[in-house]
Amino acid sequence: MAELNVDLVSTDRKVWSGTAVSVSAPSVDGQIGILANHSPLLAVLRPGTLTVTAASGPAVTAEVTGGFVSVDDNLVTLVVDEITALR
Amino acid sequence: MAGGSQRVYKQRIKSTQALKKMFRAQELIAASRIGKARARTAAASPYAQAITRAVSAVAAHTTIAHPLTTERTKTHTGRAAVLVISSDRGMAGAYSASVVREGERLIEQLRAEGKEVVLYAAGRRAIAYYSFRGRELTGQWSYGSDAPTSEASEEIADALLEAFLAPADEGGVDELHVVSTQFVNMVTQRTRVVRMLPLEVVEGVTQPGEHEAFPLYDFEPSPEAVLDALLPRYIRSRIFAFLLDAAASELAARQRAMHTATDNAEDLIRTYTRLANQARQADITQEISEIVSGADALASA
């Protein structure tokens, strides 16, 4: 099964990077779920909770204040302004 | 007894030694901070890359004219903003001086083109330069230039964006230039002028790889809204990158300047030690000849 390559970056560092099964992000139109082979997407984020279900290991959850997410060819880039510690 | 010149030399040696210690300490501090500054630059680059990729994706898939990417033809104001990024502290050789000089050159050029220059300064050295000469600064930030935070860059970027988007009669500007220093390597730092706004080139526009056609992007909520959210972030990340680059350059310049200063202090100490020895020898010689001539005078009496 195809997997997502996820990069989670904030202004001054790369927060998390790896492969994931699914990503859930707070877009301005509502929480969006991203699975493998999602169509290309560029969405603006609102403050909310971000969840990355990693392919191995525990899921990554964090509060973000805003940013955007881009999906292209199973490459998910989450760009966030401010982010709380990962849980 | 003539010990006057000896005392003067000893004093000079002592004070030069004290200075040398300080130069050495500054050099070591700068050297230890460069690594950190460069690591920060590296840490910030994934964000910048992600933003650049997203901006170029939007640019490649849509044909929307955004206020940040278009020349202000209708609301032309004839004003150009210049942001000069210098350091907070001196002791960095010609670092601040060359940034300010480059800034002056740019201002001169913009004036020759008939534009009114709106000046912004970051770093105490640039602020001091302009306020001493009574030049009006529209914005000034002393933000801890050797370790800039993303909050500081946000503040600067927001002020500049506001000026760019403001209506003509409220002090809006047509363009924004940034004068800063580019960190090439430890020995070379180059001052450079970048026209930041309106945005023109987007580097690394994504080329269609194995796909024959561009993938069709979904924009949420709309291409305009995405661009609205992206471009200010892009500007912020560029400004942050400038500040980080300037910080690394400043530290490298300081390390080099302090290294030279330490060497010079060593040279001075050596010279003064020679002079002091010479003076001591002269004193002794003089004393001996005084004693001998005294004894001669007694013997012949």
Interface residues (C-beta under 8 A of the other chain):
Chain A: D7 V9 S10 T11 D12 R13 K14 S27 V28 D29 I32 S39 P40 L41 L42 A43 V44 G66 G67 F68 S70 D72 D73 T77 V79 D81
Chain B: R40 A43 A44 P46 Y47 A50 I51 R53 A54 A57 V58 S150 T206 H211 P215 L216 Y217 D218 F219 E220 P221 A225 V226 A229 L230 R233 R236 S237 F240
